[in-house]
């Protein structure tokens, strides 16, 4: 049973709700077909056969769309209850028949069967071409229009999915290329730093080491040289770490000093202050609030803020007093470094790249914080940083308009990598499921409205055509009385309508026996019959070029 249902549902895997929906739809179509057949006089086993046939065809329309379309089109003229099924089958066949040529062929075969069965008894009656026209309009409105709409919707959805995949692939490839370019540039920078700065720092370390053991130095000078040597060694270690990060893209573990404290976090700020004091600066360190841990990136950013601020104080205000304050606020960590005004101008030219504070601001922004730098009250300079405790997904201290990426929170990822940007095209191509479902509902409603409009227009044209053609099959009783038996056939036919109208269908052969060898013209009377079940008609029979008989009688429709 399960294998059979899987075969019916192929090539899709239906969830439980979809399966229940298909079963309910098939049952509704079966009930509609059987009910319509009962209204037309059917009874007994015929009703059951019609209902079961509708259910089976509804379930088979996905697996055999072309065959079901042809069978349904052939049965619909005979079973009026199959009209809703024909619309559903046309929709399903339009999207499931592979190839435009094959779809055109199957719809053509279905139309031939539909029209052939409808007109099988019309060629012996009046107005067969009129009935063919109405049959064609009906088939176009109920079968071809749903099929075309379904095929367009399916092709549009397939194209949209292909564009989504292509867009995601292109974004991933662009990110990959950009990543490789960044890696090559980082490797080049790392090599330059290693070759230039590494060589200079090594020379400084060697010369200061040799100078430190010079017996002619005083203890004070030897201590200062030791500080220089330690600073150069520390700089070489940090340079090695930075070069490793640039080459590998992974930050090495922070070094641990002799006291067991991490050297490049908030715990390392004490070491920075001690180094500044050893170099001859007056540095005061204060801490306020209950100490709380920071995220690794924010912890490192706090260390770098203090380091850069102290470095600037050394260069621009040598000998000035410096205060470093660490405040653990309830919602954020604040580090503030204030240097007093320089007692004397800096000797010589101050070498500065001008990128230190800019780098601090960018580093703080990346972890969700901010850095402010500017003149302090009473002279001097102040650097303050505000950093979050936890890991944040967005930078709360950065204005939305300052975020140059403007990434959507729902951006799709490919192979774990996010797209580089979120343009209008990408936003259209990667819409959420809610918008896709709403678009499908809107398109379905639009197709339904268009179908109703087509049916209304076709019905209006058909009604106007029928009203206009009634004059070709109707005369009043006075005209009937004025026609004399024995008159020439051409004279009589010129006076009477030609009878070429669909309204006369079913009137032939229901009156008295026609004269042998004669050709008769049956017309309706403009008068209303005695009951709604009968129709008054006039018959004129011709033979040998003359009117040989005329009769007035009523027939049952």
Buried (B, 14 or more C-beta within 10 A) or exposed (E): EEEEBEEBBEEEEBEEEEEEEBBEBBBBBBBBBBBBBBEEEBEEEBBEBBBEBBBBBBBBBBBBBBBBBBBBBBBBBEBEBBBBBBBBBBBBBBBBBEEEEEBEEBBEBBBEBBBEBBBEEBEEBBBBEBBBBBBBBBBBBBBBBBBBBBBBBEEEBEEBEEBBEEBBEEBBEEBEEEEEEEBEEBBEBBEEBBEEBBEEBEEBBEBBBEBBEEEEBEEEEBEBBBBBBBBBBBBBEBBBBBBBBBBEEEBEEBEEBEEEBBBBBBBBBBBBBEBBBBBEBEBEBEEEEEEEEBBBBBBBBBBBBBBBBBBBBBEBBBBBBBBBBBBBEEEBBBBBBBBBEBEEEEEEEEEEEEEBBEEBBEBBBEBBBBBEBEEBEEEBBBBBBBBBBEEBEEBEBBEEEEEEEEBBEEBBEBEEEBBBBBEEEBEEBBBEEEEEEEBEEEBEEEBEEEBEEBBEEBEEEBEEBBEEBBEBBBBEEEBBEEBEEEBEBEEBBEEBBEBEBBBBBEBBEBBEEBEEEBEBBBBBBBEEBEEEEBBBBBBBBBBEEBBBBBBEEBBEE
